[in-house]
Amino acid sequence: MMKVYDEKHLKNIVLLGAPKAGKTMLAEDMIYEAGIVHRRGSIEGKNTISDYHEIEQERGNSVFATTLHSEWHDYKINIIDTPGFDDFIGEIISSVRVADTCVMVVNAQHGVEVGTELIWNYIDRFQKPTIFAVNQVDHPKADFDAALVSLRERFGSAVTQMQYPVTQGESFHGIIDLLRMVMYKFPPEGGRPQKLPIPAEEKERATVLHNVLVEKAAENDEKLMEKYFEKGTLDEDEMREGLKLGMIHHDVFPVFVMSAKRNMGSGRMMGFIDNVAPCPCEATPERTTDGKDLTFDPAQPTALFIFKSHIEPNLGKLSFFKVISGEVTTNSELINSQTGATERIHQLFIMDGKSRTPVDKLVAGDIGATLKLKDTFTNQTLHAKGFDVTIEPIEFPEPRIRTAVIALSKNDDEKIGEVLQKIHQEDPTIEVAYSKELRQLIVSGQGELHLAVCKWFLENVYKLHVNFESPRISYRETIRKSATASYRHKKQSGGAGQFGEVHLKIEPYIEGMPDPTEYSVRGKEVLDLEWGGKLVFYNCIVGGVIDARFIPSILKGVMEKMEEGPITGSYVRNVRVMVYDGKMHPVDSNDISFKIAGMMAFKDAFMRAEPQLLEPVYDVEIMLPEEVMGEVMGDLQTRRALIMGMDSKGNYQVIKARVPLAELDKYSTTLRSLTQGRASFKQRFADFVPVSFELQQKLAKSLQVLEEV
């Protein structure tokens, strides 16, 4: 049985970085160095501990965040290896949330990339201590100095150089360590290095950089600064103390050098994580939903935060958690704070990819997994009875792409909806809803790759065959001028008949406009429509030509037609209606008569009031390198985009545009293709805006054809 580590001997790290930075190989290196595995896998060999899912091996890149661990010099390091593509940002954010230190893996060829920028937003939001690991220094195009400059340009003076390579490219074999002031020389095949004195030709450079490091360590604590002024230097332990304080306060981001592929440099970084990176008891406490801090204290009652759920075929649901307070043992009974359900923890595991190592107990600060929780999902809290606490949930980003899901067999319709809800519970960045308006089941996610993985699971795990199609667009209808119309509904079929006549006027509604003066207003209703916009309905009947009891029926008829607009069948918004005249019959008039008369009068008036089709537009923000600006701007022009502004963020440009939703279909794929994956975007609904007359005619025709089909 595995040793139980206390909160002072635990380190929780997350490996982050742009695609192809080398995170999975670094994870492989770290568990190999610790002796957890005795042979390193490779991406090409499809045998790494981390990327073990069938879909990851098919695609050759990480899709899920994977937990692993290493035991290194009396410390347990929990490692979470994350995907690089921001399609899987949900996996990344939840991993950052439960880590105590972030290791940002940077490709030595490229330095700071768009992926680095995107992930940094979440590191910064959670204020997590961060280490930069400059990887692939053995690549022929590696440029460590340029990568370091890009880090400093983006993240400022907190970027703190701990090492530098003696040579780089294919001849990379040695690292100068500025904290220990030694050279690590690696054998050609990598592995355990020799610890040698710094060569004479490197001594001057190393000394200068060492002194910079000493000063950086000293400035994080007044006592250390006093010692530094007294002695002119600090010893290694004092430097570690200063660097740890700097990391906790986000004032120091140590930079290490390595080649994970050739197993060079990861062991030294692991030693630094052991000695310097904060343990859970030194980390920022978790926040509860009532605004209190919950420290990682094993003496407190138990509280677990579920940061990830995953359904494994033939195994069931795995729930990954961090112990926030107290300790958890097998057969613990805990309460779900969101649902009130009681859950029994039958088994506890430490996970290394798909391998499960049973444990009897985990304490505050540790990360583990359990099987088959019935009513508990990602972002929920489990706590001991009587310890009523809810950990503040993770805020996941809004979807950027959507698709309609069409079952190939109608018999699967209901089952597909249920399975997609399960997938949403595992991955909250997948959203699922049936649109009554569009009459389609809509799945929304972060990108084409994200949705492709969702489809893969439907077909390969749940054996449900579907097509993903471009969803219909939620248009809206309104009017541009006022118009009047009347309609007489008369039906005689023996016995009591139906009779109702309505005269009404409609106008475009603008917020704050005064009430009409041409009619005597007897009643007014302002309705906030569930699909956006307003209907203002006036009863202007005088002399009792229509009995007051029939006015609600007229309103009901108007509302029914507004739910299915006359141009395209889309919702109508921002209209005001004045019912000013009509007729009724003492015997034949009834509610249904006036509902039909109101509906048809509204439809006639609407078609005379210059009907206008509105389309949804989105605010889109694209972050990209300057050299691909031309291609992206050119593409936006073909999408009827309105450029709202441009800005810069670090080494990157930001384009802000307003783009019709109809033009954003599969945009993430196009953007990735145009920029070789070096750009990213986010989108948010902005407004409904009028379409051109030509486009309105075209859409009306195509949507009417669709209705007939």
N, C-alpha and C positions, 0 to 999 in steps of 0.2 A: 504494500500500500504506500502511496506517495506521502512524503513528509508534508505536514501542515505548516505553512509559513505564516508568521504574524504580519501585521500591517506595516511593520518597520522593515521587513525583509521581502517586500513585494515591490515590483516595478511593473507598471502597465504602459506599454508603448504601442503606438500605431504607426505603421509604415504607410506613408502617403507619397504621392507624386504623379506627374503626368504619365500617360501611357508610354511603355517601353523604357521607363527610367531604371527598371531593374529591381522592383520591390520584392517580387516573388523569389528571385534568386538570392536576395539579401536575407529574406526569411529562412530560406533553405540553408544558407551559410550559417546563420545564427544557431539554428537547432543542431546543425552538424558540429559546429565548434563546441557546443555544450554536451555533445555525446548522446543527444536524444535519438539521432539517427546515425548510422555508421557509413552511409553512402549518400552522397548528394545527388538529388535528381536534377533534371533539366527540363526546360520548357519544350525543347525539341523532342525529348524522350517521353514527354507526357507522363512523367512519374514524380513530379514535385509533390511534397506533402500538402502544400497550400492549394494549388489549382487541381483539385481532385475530381470536381464535378465533370460529368460527361460533356456538358455544353462548354465548359472552360477548355477542356482538352480538344474539342472540335474546333473552337475559335482561336486557341493559342493566346488567350489573354484572360485575366481575372474578371469574373462577373460578380462574385460574392466576396464579402469580407470574411476572412477565415481566421479563426483563433488557433494559436499554437503556444507553446511555452518552452522556455529553456531554464535550466538550473545552473547558475554560474556563481562560484565562490560564495556559497551560503545565501544567495539571493535567488528568488524565482522571478523570471522576467516573462510576463504574459505579453505575447506579440499578436497584433491583429494586422494581417496583410490585406490591403484594400485594393479595389479596382482603380485603374487610372482614368477610365472614361467617365466624364461627368454625367453620362446617361445613368450611372449607378450611384449618383450623389447621395441617395438615401443610405446606402451601405457605408459610404464614407463618413457622413455626418454622425450616424449613430456610433461609429467606431471612435471618432474624435471625442464624442461626448464622454465615453467611459474610459478613455486613456488618460494617463497622468502626464505623459510626455509624447509629443509628436515627433517622429523622425521623417523629415521631408527629404525624399530621395531625389537628387537632381542629376540629370544626365550631363556629364562633363562636356559633351559636344554642344549642348544647347543652352545650358544655364537655366535661368528662369523662363518657363514656358507658360502658355495660357493656362494649362492644367494646374501649374503651381499657383498662379494667381487665384484661380477659382477656389481651390482648396484652402488657400490662405484666409479667405474671407471667413471661413468657419473656425479655423484655428484662432483667428483674431477675436471672433465673437465670443468664444469660450475662454480666451486668454490662456491657452495651454502653453507650457514650456515647450520649446522647439529646438531640435537639433537638425542641422542640414548635413546630409551625407552625399558628398559629390562622388557619384558612382561612374563606372565605365572609364576610369582614367587610363585604362589600357587600350582604349579604342584609338585607331589611327588618327581620327579627327578630334581627339580630346584636347581641350584647352582649359585647364584648371583655373588659370589666372583670369581668363575671360568670364568663366562661370562665377568666380568669386566676385568680380566686378559687378556682374549682373545682380548678384544677391545683395550687394551693398547699395547699388543704385535703387533697388526696390525696397529693401528692408532696413536700410540705414546703418547707423553705427553699432546697432546691437549685434550685427553679424560679426562673430568673433572667431578668428582663425585659430584652430587648434593644431593643424598639421599642414604640410604641403608635400607634394610628390617630388622625389629627387629627379626622376625622369618621368615622362608620360608617353602615351602611345604604346606600341607593341613592346617597347623596352622597359615599361613600367615594372619596377621590382622593389622600390624602396620608398619609405615615408619618413620624413622628419617630424618627430612629435615635439611640439613646442611647450607642452606642459611638463613632460618628463625629461626633455632635452636629450633625447636619444634618437638613433635611426633604427627603424625596423626594416630589415632586409629579408625579402621573401625568396624561397626557392622558385625556380621557373614554373613549377606546377601549382604554386600557391601553398597555403597551409600555415604551419607555425613558423613565424619569422625568427631570425637572429636579432638579438638586441645589441646594437653596436654603438660605439661613440660616433658623434656627428663628424663627417669628413671635414678636413681643414677648409676645403673650398666652400663649404656650406656654413661654416661656423659663424661668420659675420652676419649673414642674412638671418640665420636661426636666432642669434642673440638679440638682434633688433626686434624681431617678431615676438620673441619670448618676453622681452621687456614691455611690449605693447599689451601682451596677454596679462602680465602681472598687474599692470596699471588698470586694465579692464576688470580684473578680479577684485582689486582693492576698492574701486569706486562704488561698489555695491554695499559697503558697510563702513560705518565711521571708525570702528575699532581697527578694522583691517587697514583703512586708510592711514590711521595713526602709526600702525606697525610699519607700513610701507614707507612713510616719511622718516621713521626712526632708522630702519635697516636698509632702506633703498631697494628692498626686494621682499618677496614672501616665499615661504617654503611651500612644498607641493600640497600639503594638507590645508594650509591657509588659502591657497589659490582655489582648491576645490570648494571650500566653504563659500568664498566670494562668488565663484561661478554658479553654485547652486542658488544662492540668493538672487543673483541676476536673472537666472532662468525662471525662477518662480515669479519674479516681478516683470517678466517679459523685456528685460533690458540686456539679456545675453542670449544669442543664438549661436551655439558652438558649431563649427564647421569641421567635418572629418573627411578623409580621403579614402577611397577604396575601389576595388574591383570585385564585386560580388561573384561574378562569373568565374574568376580565377581564385576565389577564396583568399583575398588579400585585404586586410584592414578591418574586417568586421569584428574580430575579437577585441581589438583595442577599443572600438566604440562600445562594445558590450561592457568592458571593464569600466568605462566612463559612466555608462548608464547605472551600473551597480554603485559606483562610488559617489556620483554627483547628482544624477537625475533624481527628482523628488519622489519619495514613496507616497502612498495614499494619505498617510497621516500628515504629510507636509503640503498636500495638494489643497486647492480651493474646495471648501465644502460644497456638497450638493444643496440645491435650493428646493424647498417644498412649495407646493401650490399656494400655501398661505404665507409665503414670503420669508420663511425661517431657514436658517442654515442647519444642515444635518452633517455632522463630521463623521469621518470614517473611524468610529469608535467601537471596538469589539464588546465593550461593557454595556452598550445600549441594547434595547430590544432589536430584533431582526427586521431589516428592511432590504428588499432586493429590487433592483430596477431591471426590467426586461428590455434589453436594447436591440434584440434581434430574434426573429423566429424563422425557422426553416423546416419545411416538410421533406423528409428523406423517404424515397420509395422503400417499401418493405421495413421501415423502421418507425415512421410516425413523425410527430412534430417535435423538433428540438427547440428548446428555448434557451437562449444565451442571456446570462444576467451578470450584473456586478453586485456584490454584497456591499451595500452602502453603510449599514451599521449592524452591530451584533455579529452573530455567526449563524450559518445554516448547516443542518445535519440531515442525514437521510431520515425519512419518516417525519420530518417537520411538517406541521400544519400551519399554513399561512393564509391570510385573507387578501383577496384582490381589492385594493382600495377603490377602484373605479366601478366594479360590478358587485362587490360584496360576496362573491363566490369564495368558497374555501377550497384551497388546493393542497394536496398532500405531495410532498417531495419524495418520491419513491427511490429515486437514484440520483446521485451527483457524479458529474464527470469533469475532468480536465480534458479539453479537446485539442488534438493535434491533427488538423485537417479532418479526415473522417475517422481517425483512431480515437477511441474513448478510453480514458484511464479512470476507473472508479475511485472515488475518494469518499471518506465518511463525513468530512467536515470542511467547510471553507469559511474564512473569517473576513471581517470588514476590509474592503479594499481589493479582495480577490475577484477573479473572473472565472465563471464556470458555466456548466450547462446541465439541463435536466430534460427528461423525456416525458411526453404525453400530458402536459398541463391541459386541462379540459377547456377552461374558460379564460385563459390569459394569453395576451398577445403583445406584440411589440409596443413599447412606450407605456407599459402599465407597471404598477407597483404592487409587490406582495409584501405584507408586513405581519408581524406577530399579532396575535389577538390582544386587543386592548391598546395597541400602539398605532393609533389611527394617523397615518401619514401617507401623503401622495407626493412622489418625486415629480418635480416640474417636467412635463413631457418635452420631447424634442420637437422643435418647429421644422417641419419638412418643407422644401420649396414647392411652389405651385407647378403643375404640369406644363410642359412646353409643346406637347404634340398629342394628337388624339386620333383614334381610328374607330370605325364602326366594326363590330364583330358579328359576322354572319355565320350561323351554324350550317354546315353542309347537310345535316339531317335535322328536320324540324323537331324531331323527338328529343334532340339534345338542348333545345332552347333554354329550358328551365335549369338543367344541370350546369350549363355553361355559366349562367348567372351566379349560381351557388359557388362554383369553383373559382370564378373571378373574385368573388367576395373573400374567399379563403386567401387567394393570392394577395389581395389588398391588405388583409390582416397581417400577412408576413411582411409585405413591403408597402408601407403607407404612401410611397411616392407613385404607386399605381392607383389610380382612382377609377371607379366603376359606377356608371349610372345609366338607367334606362331613360332616354329622352322622349317624353310624351309628345313634345313638339315635333321632333324629327322622326319619331317612331323607329328609333334605332337604339341598340345597346352600344354605349360609347365607353371605350377604355382610353384613359389619358395617362401619359407617362412623360419621361424626361427626354426621350429621343427615339429614333428608329431602332437603334440597337436594343434599347430597353424594351420596346414593344416586341421586337423579334424574340427576345428571351421569354417574354410572357407567352407568346404563341408557341414557342418550343415546349414550354411546360404543359400547356393545354394539350398538345398533340402527343408528346412523348411520355409524360408522367400520368396525365389523366385520360389519355386515349380519346380525346374529343377533337374532331376535325372541323376546322373553321377557316373562313376567309377573313382577312383584314382588308377593309375597303375604305376609301376616302369618305369621311362622314359628310352628310348634308350640312349646309350652313344655316345657322339660325338668323334668318333675315327678319326685319321688322317692317311694318307698313305704317304710313302716316299720310297726311294731306298738306297741300301748300296754300289752299285758299278756302273760303267759305262756300257753302252750297246748301240749297234747300231741296227737299223731296217729300213726297207724300205717298202713302201706299194704303189701299183699301183691301183688307182681307175679308172675303165673303164666300161662305160655303153653305150650300143648302142641300141636305140629303135626306129629307123627310124628318119630321120631328124638329127638335131644337137644332138650329143651325149655328154657324160661327160668323161673327161680324166684329170688325174693329178697323178703324181708320186713324192713321197717325200722320201728322204733319210735323216735320222737324227741320232744324237747321244745324249744320255742323261747321266747326271752325278749327284751325290748328290751335293747339293749346300751348301757351308759353307761360312759364313760371312767373307769377306775380301780375298777370294781366287782370284788368278790372272786370267785374261782372258785366254782362250785356245790359245795355240800356234800352234797346228797341222793344224788349218784351218785359212784362211784369213777372218778376221772379217770385214763385210761390214756394219753391223748395230747391235745395242744392245738395248734391252729394259729390264729394271728391274721393275718388278711388285710386289708391296706389296699386298699380297692377303688378301681379307677381312676376311678370316677365319684364318689368321695367317700364318707366313712364307712367302717365296718368290718364284717367278718364274723368272729366268733370261733367256731371249730368244735371241739367236744370229742368225743373217742372215749371213751365210758363203757361199752364192752362188756366184760362179765365172763363167764368160763366158756366162751369161744370160740364163743358162739352165732352170731356172724358172724366169719368169718375176717378177720384183719387186712389181707389183701391186697385185700379189697373196700371198705375204709373210704375210700380215695381216690375210688372210683367214686361212693360216696354223696355225698361232698363235691362232686364234679363235677356230680351231678344237682341238688344244692342251688344251686350257683353258676349253673347254666343257668336255673333258675327265678328267681333273683335278677336276672338280666339282663333278665327280662321279667315284672315283678311281676304278681300276680294281680288287682289292682284295675284298673289302666289300661294294663298292659304297660310301665310305667316301671321304672327301676332300683330295686332294694331296697337299703337301707342300715341299718347299726346294729342288727344282729340277732345273737344268739348261739344256737347250735344244739348240743344234746346228744343224741347217738345212744346210747341206753341199752339197747336190746334188739332182737331180731329172730330170724329163722330163715333157714337156708340148706339147700340140697339137695346131697347129695354128688356128683350128676351134673349136674343142671340149673342150678345157680347159676353165674353168670358176671358179668363187669363190667357189661354192658348191663342185666342184671336189677336189680342194686343201684343203678345210676344212675337208672333209671326209678322204682324204689321210693323212693329218697331224694328225688327231685324231687316225686313225688306226695304223699308224707308231709309234705314241707315246705309244699306248696301248701295242703293241708288244714289243717295247724296254723296257717298264716298267716291264713287266713280266719276262724279261731276266736279269734285273738289281738287282736281289735279293730284291724283294719288302719287305718292312718292315711296319708292322702295329704299329701305335703309340697310346697310350691311355692317356687321361688326368689324371694328378695326382694333388693332392691338398696338400698344407701345412695345417696341422691340429694342433691346440694347445688345449690341454685338461688340465683343472684346476680341481684338485681333492684332497681329503684328502689322506695322506700317507698310511693309512690302506687299501685302495682299489687299490693301485698301481698294485699289482700282478695280480688281475683279469683283469684290464684294459690292462696291457701290454700283457697278454696272449691272450686276444681277438684281439689286434692289430696284433699280429703275424699271426693269421689266416686270416687277411685281406691284406696280402702281404705288410704290412707297413714297411717303413724304418725309424727307430728311428733316429732323427736328433740331439736330445739333451734333457737334463732335467734341470729344474731350480726350484727355490722355490719362492713363492710370499706370504708374510705373513706366515700364518699357513698352506699354501697349496703348493702342488707340481704341477709343470707344465711340461707336456710331449709334446715335439715337434716332430711331425712325418710327413712323406710324404706318402700319401695313395692314391691308385688309386680310381678315382671317382666310378668305378663299385663296389668297396667294401664299399662305404659309404652309400649305400641305407639303409634307416631306422636306421642309426647309432645312432641318438639321442635317439631312444627308447631303443636300446641295452644298451647304456651308462647309461641311467636312471635306467634301471633294474639292471645292474651290481653294481651300486653305491648307490642304494636306493634314487636316485634323488640328490645326494650330489656332482655331478660333472657336468661340463659344457664344451662345446667346441666351437671353431670357426674355420672356414675353408676359405681358399682363393686359387684360382687357381694358380698353380705353373708353370706347363710345360706339354708338351707332351713327353712321354718317350716310348722307344721300349718295346713291349711285347715279351714274350718268343715264340720260334718257335711253341711249342705245343699249347700254348694259341692262337696264330695267326691262326693255322690250325682249331682249334675248333671254333673260332669266325667267320672265313671266311665261314665255313660250315653252322653255325647257322644263320648268317646274309643272306647268299644266300637263305636258306630255307625260311627265313622271307620275302625276296624280292619276291620269287615265290608265297607265300601265298598272 
